Amino acid sequence: TNTKEEDPNLVNVESQMVGTAYLAPNPESAPFIKVGDPIEKGQVFCIIEAMKLFNEIESEISGIVEEICINDSDPIEYGQTLIKVRKT
């Protein structure tokens, strides 16, 4: 069921930059995170490449990865939701 009510325990982690998102450290590697994984504050969950600089993006909160809102190699806008984390 999809309700319009905001879940206070579900936090959108948003991009602080524009660039290209990568969900794994390199093409041969497993993704940083999967839905259902625990995630810690400060844990890297993706890389955003901006002007040939690779920026590791860290979670702002600890919890469980509820949703990954981007795909590998997606162009990312500033303020775009990258992942949703359920606070634990």
N, C-alpha and C positions, 0 to 999 in steps of 0.2 A: 504494500500500500504506500502510495506516494502522497504525503500530506504537505500542505503549504506551510505548516507550522515550523518555525525554526527550532531545531534541536540544539539546546544550549551546550550539549556535550560534543557536538560535531563542529569541528573547526576547519575552515578553509585555509589552507596554506597557499599564499599567493606569491606570484613572481614579483621580485623587486627590479626586474630588468626586462629588456626586450632581447630576444635572441632565438636560438634553436635549442630545443630540449633534447637531451639524451638520457634514457632511463637506465643505461648500463655504463660502466666505466669504459668499456670498449666493445666493439661488435661481437667479439668472441665470448664475452663475459655474461653471466647471469645478470638480470636487472638488480638494481640496488634494493628494491622492495617489491613485495607482492601484496595484493589485497589480503587482509587478515593478519599481516605481519605486525608484531610489536615494533614501535619506533620510539627512539629516545630523542629528547631535546638535544639539538646539535648534531644529530645523525644525518649524514649526507643521503639524500634520496634521489637526486638527479643532478645532471650537469647542464648548465645553460651556456652555450657558446655565443659570445657576442664579440664581433670584430676580432676573430681568431684567438680570443681569450676564453679559456674554459673555466667557468665559475662553478664550484661545488655549491649546491643549494642544500642548506640544512633545515631540518624541521624546527619550528619555533616551539613546539610542544611535544610532550611524550603522550603516547597512547597507542591505538591500534589503527592501522591503515584501513580506512573504510572504503575509499574509492581513489583510483588514479584517474585524473581528469584529462590527462594528455596522453598522446602516443609518442613513441620514439621518433625523433627527427621533426616533430611538430614545430612550426614557428610560434613563438610565445610573445604575448603582449604584456606590457607592464600591468600589474594588478590582476592578471588572469589566475584563476584557481588552478593550482598544479595537482594538489592532492587534498583529500578530506581525511582528517584524523579524528577518531573518537577518543576523547580524553578518558583516561582510566583512573 
